[in-house]
Amino acid sequence: MRFQLITGEKGITRRSIRPLMQVNRDIVVRPANRNDIPRIAIVCLSSVSDEEVRGFGKPASELLFANADRLESQWREANRVGSEEVFVAELSGSLVGCVTIEDRGEELELVDIDIQRENQHQGVGTRIVQFVEDIARKKGKTAITLGTSRSSEGKPWTSLSWWQSLGYEITHEEENEWTRSIGPGVKEIRMRKSLGRSRQGGHS
């Protein structure tokens, strides 16, 4: 659901990303490419069911990343769709997750993260978030921001406690164009995590 790297001279180079990729031999996070599009669509379609997401987000059938043909038409540059950069996670060589990020000046927005259902609760999501945080630090960002949703009945999306366990704090809740497209009374829970200085050598 919507919440929540090779770029120009200010971006991250393939050489600087490589050490992060080697931290875990089973879970590899890397910039996406056009050849990944079919698998990305499968991951997005399988991460949650339309029934689970009802009242919290749009059904998968309406999402750009769940439609391989539409995603192909919007893909540009190496790993960019519109203003967002796309990364994928592989577990033992199989693509099982994807994440999109967007530059927001001093902060980096984690726009969306999806993990294939059968590979959830295996550390893939946590590894992706660590990877995004390292990218943000290398770019000199002060924080990661993201959003999740709260239904009109006041129930938060299931990922809220997971984000909090990773150090993300709620800053505020709001209604916006995205929440209104889901339904009346739905709110976006905005979250933020301040970042320290860039670390050397990756994760222990």
Sequence and secondary structure as in RCSB ss.txt:
>XXXX:A:sequence
MRFQLITGEKGITRRSIRPLMQVNRDIVVRPANRNDIPRIAIVCLSSVSDEEVRGFGKPASELLFANADRLESQW
REANRVGSEEVFVAELSGSLVGCVTIEDRGEELELVDIDIQRENQHQGVGTRIVQFVEDIARKKGKTAITLGTSR
SSEGKPWTSLSWWQSLGYEITHEEENEWTRSIGPGVKEIRMRKSLGRSRQGGHS
>XXXX:A:secstr
 B     STTS  HHHHHHHHTS SSEEEEE  GGGHHHHHHHHHHHS HHHHTTTS  GGG GGG HHHHHHHE
ETTTEETTEEEEEEEETTEEEEEEEEEEETTEEEEEEEEE GGGTTSSHHHHHHHHHHHHHHHTT SEEEEEEEE
 TTS B TTHHHHHHTT EEEEEE  HHHHHH TT EEEEEEEE  S  SS   
